[in-house]
Amino acid sequence: MKKFLSKIMFAAVAVLSVAGFSSCNNADDDPIVAAPSAVQDQPKYEEIPSYVAILSDDLFDMYDITLVLHSGAQSKEVALTKANGETKDNATYKFIFSDIDGQKGISRVEAKVTPKADAKTFLENMPAEEDVVMVHAAGLFKASYDASGKLMNQVERIINTTISVYSPSQMLVDMGNGTLAYEYNAETLAMHLTR
């Protein structure tokens, strides 16, 4: 009888052991999935076709620079000045345009560059050892703006910059037909800024 009871006890322990390791809840069988972030927590970016121009300080001393911005059927003329440019070091100025009077996107840009009336006098009065530094860059790009309207691109990395250094006397050289070098450079600058 002892052997019979011990076999029953052994069987009961085996059945309870199996039942003890089983779970009635199948929650443990589901894979672990991270909860999605709330929609408002995810950064939102808006990409807008935009135009950027970077110009050095010396260019504003010699030239009047105007851009004609186009966005679909709308156009707008904008004069570039040191006062309406963004600068970090007072040596170069950055201009970014992403809309025309609320219409987002810049499709093309025409630049007009004309020598200032006193440009020749300015160059003649410059010290001979002082250089005229002409830095300019321009391009169309997809500007990424966050929800607060902050530009996320570092545009300096996505456009090519041209740097030219001239002495005042080099800027006054006759290029032919009575066109002085600084006048010729105005035409070149206008072509480089047009996109």
C-alpha positions in Angstrom: 0.0 0.0 0.0 2.9 2.3 0.7 4.2 1.8 -2.8 0.8 2.6 -4.2 0.5 5.8 -2.2 4.0 6.9 -3.1 3.2 6.4 -6.8 0.0 8.4 -6.4 2.0 11.1 -4.6 4.6 11.1 -7.3 1.9 11.4 -10.0 0.2 14.2 -8.1 3.5 16.2 -7.7 4.2 15.7 -11.4 0.7 17.0 -12.4 1.0 20.0 -10.0 4.5 20.8 -11.2 3.2 21.0 -14.8 0.2 23.0 -13.8 2.4 25.4 -11.7 4.7 26.2 -14.6 1.7 26.9 -17.0 0.2 30.3 -17.0 -3.4 31.2 -17.5 -2.5 34.6 -18.9 -0.9 34.7 -22.4 0.4 38.2 -22.0 4.0 36.8 -21.8 3.6 35.3 -25.2 3.3 38.8 -26.9 6.5 40.4 -28.3 7.7 43.5 -26.6 6.9 46.5 -28.7 8.0 50.0 -27.8 5.1 52.4 -27.4 4.9 54.9 -30.2 5.8 58.5 -29.4 2.9 60.8 -29.3 2.4 62.6 -32.6 3.0 66.0 -31.1 6.4 64.8 -29.7 7.8 63.8 -33.1 9.7 66.6 -34.9 7.9 67.9 -37.9 9.9 69.4 -40.8 8.6 71.3 -43.8 10.7 71.3 -46.9 10.4 74.5 -49.0 12.3 75.3 -52.2 14.5 78.3 -51.2 17.3 80.5 -52.4 20.4 81.5 -50.5 23.1 84.1 -51.3 26.3 84.8 -49.3 28.1 88.1 -50.0 31.2 89.7 -48.5 31.3 93.1 -47.0 33.5 94.6 -49.8 30.8 93.9 -52.4 28.3 96.2 -50.7 30.9 99.0 -50.8 31.1 98.8 -54.6 27.8 97.5 -55.9 24.0 97.8 -55.5 22.7 94.2 -55.6 19.0 93.5 -56.3 17.3 90.1 -56.6 14.0 89.4 -58.5 12.5 86.4 -56.7 9.9 84.2 -58.5 7.4 81.9 -56.9 4.9 80.5 -59.3 3.2 83.5 -60.9 4.4 85.9 -58.2 7.6 88.0 -58.4 9.2 90.4 -55.9 12.2 92.6 -56.1 14.5 92.7 -53.1 17.5 95.0 -52.5 20.3 93.2 -50.6 22.0 95.4 -48.0 24.2 94.9 -45.0 21.2 95.9 -42.8 18.9 93.1 -44.1 21.5 90.3 -44.2 22.4 87.9 -41.4 26.0 88.2 -40.3 28.2 86.5 -37.7 31.5 88.3 -38.3 30.7 91.5 -40.3 32.8 90.0 -43.2 30.0 88.0 -44.9 26.3 88.4 -45.1 23.7 85.6 -45.7 20.3 86.1 -47.3 17.7 83.3 -47.4 14.4 83.5 -49.2 11.7 80.8 -48.9 8.5 82.7 -49.8 7.1 85.8 -51.5 4.5 87.5 -49.3 3.3 84.2 -47.8 3.5 82.1 -51.0 6.0 79.4 -50.1 8.7 78.3 -52.4 11.2 80.1 -54.7 11.4 78.7 -58.2 14.0 81.0 -59.7 16.0 84.2 -59.1 17.4 86.9 -61.3 20.2 89.1 -60.0 20.9 92.7 -60.9 24.3 94.1 -59.9 25.3 97.7 -60.7 28.4 99.5 -59.6 27.7 102.3 -57.2 28.1 105.9 -58.6 31.2 106.4 -56.4 32.7 102.9 -56.9 35.6 104.2 -59.0 36.4 107.0 -56.4 36.1 104.4 -53.6 38.7 102.2 -55.3 41.0 105.1 -56.2 41.0 106.2 -52.6 41.7 102.8 -51.1 45.3 102.2 -49.7 47.3 100.4 -52.4 48.2 97.6 -49.9 44.6 96.9 -49.0 42.8 94.2 -50.8 39.3 94.0 -52.2 37.9 90.6 -51.1 35.0 89.3 -53.1 33.2 86.4 -51.6 30.0 85.2 -53.1 27.8 82.1 -53.2 24.3 81.4 -54.3 22.0 78.5 -54.9 18.5 77.0 -54.8 18.0 74.3 -52.1 15.3 72.5 -50.1 15.1 74.4 -46.9 14.0 72.3 -43.9 12.0 74.3 -41.3 11.0 72.8 -37.9 7.5 73.4 -36.4 8.7 76.7 -34.8 9.9 78.0 -38.2 13.6 77.6 -37.5 15.8 76.7 -40.5 17.5 73.4 -39.9 19.9 73.4 -42.9 23.5 74.6 -42.7 23.4 76.2 -46.2 27.1 77.0 -46.2 27.8 73.3 -46.7 25.5 72.9 -49.7 26.5 75.7 -51.9 29.9 76.5 -53.6 31.6 79.7 -52.5 33.8 81.8 -54.8 36.6 83.9 -53.3 38.5 86.5 -55.3 41.1 88.9 -54.0 42.1 92.0 -56.0 44.2 95.1 -55.3 42.5 98.4 -55.9 44.6 99.0 -59.0 43.6 95.6 -60.4 39.9 96.6 -60.0 40.6 99.7 -62.1 42.2 98.0 -65.1 40.6 98.6 -68.4 39.2 95.3 -69.7 38.6 96.7 -73.2 35.9 99.0 -74.7 36.4 101.3 -71.7 35.0 98.7 -69.2 36.9 98.7 -66.0 37.5 95.4 -64.0 35.1 96.3 -61.3 32.3 96.9 -63.9 33.1 93.6 -65.5 33.0 91.9 -62.1 29.5 93.3 -61.6 28.3 91.4 -64.7 30.0 88.2 -63.5 28.6 88.6 -60.0 25.1 89.0 -61.4 25.5 85.7 -63.4 26.7 83.8 -60.4 23.8 85.0 -58.2 21.2 84.2 -60.9 19.5 80.8 -60.4 
